[in-house]
Amino acid sequence: MDSAELVAQKSIEGLLLKKIEVILGGEQRLKDVETNLNRPLEIDKKVKESYKSYKTQTNNHRAM
């Protein structure tokens, strides 16, 4: 996850530049967004294949 400082910085930059989207998370996140927009079935397959793993990893996770 990105730091709160980086999120704030990028959000402010996005507002000042009148950007519609500000995407954080690094290069892989940008690739995933591009794939989801242009080839959504690939993302669906990836999510389906990793669902059980994500569910196990986040079973006790709580956001605060």
C-alpha positions in Angstrom: 0.0 0.0 0.0 1.1 3.5 -0.6 1.8 5.9 2.3 -0.8 8.4 3.4 1.7 11.1 2.4 2.0 9.8 -1.1 -1.7 9.4 -1.6 -2.2 13.0 -0.4 0.5 14.3 -2.7 -0.7 12.5 -5.7 -4.4 13.5 -5.0 -3.5 17.1 -4.7 -1.4 16.9 -7.9 -4.3 15.3 -9.7 -6.7 18.0 -8.5 -4.3 20.8 -9.7 -3.8 19.1 -13.0 -7.6 18.5 -13.3 -7.0 14.8 -13.8 -10.1 12.6 -13.8 -8.2 9.5 -12.4 -5.3 9.3 -10.1 -4.0 5.7 -9.9 -1.6 4.6 -7.3 0.0 1.2 -6.6 2.9 1.1 -9.0 3.5 -0.2 -12.4 1.6 -3.5 -11.9 -1.5 -1.6 -10.8 -1.4 0.6 -13.9 -1.1 -2.6 -16.1 -4.1 -4.2 -14.2 -6.2 -1.1 -14.8 -5.3 -1.1 -18.5 -6.1 -4.8 -18.8 -9.4 -4.4 -17.0 -10.4 -1.6 -19.4 -9.4 -3.3 -22.6 -9.5 -7.0 -21.8 -11.8 -7.5 -18.7 -12.1 -11.2 -19.1 -8.4 -11.6 -18.4 -8.9 -9.8 -15.1 -11.9 -11.9 -14.3 -9.8 -15.1 -14.9 -7.0 -13.8 -12.7 -9.4 -12.9 -9.9 -11.2 -16.3 -10.1 -7.9 -18.2 -9.9 -6.7 -16.3 -6.9 -10.0 -15.9 -5.0 -9.4 -18.6 -2.4 -5.9 -17.4 -1.7 -7.1 -13.8 -1.2 -10.0 -14.9 1.0 -7.6 -16.9 3.2 -5.0 -14.1 3.4 -7.7 -11.5 4.4 -9.9 -13.6 6.6 -8.9 -11.8 9.8 -8.1 -8.4 8.2 -10.0 -5.4 9.5 -9.7 -1.9 8.1 -9.6 1.0 10.6 
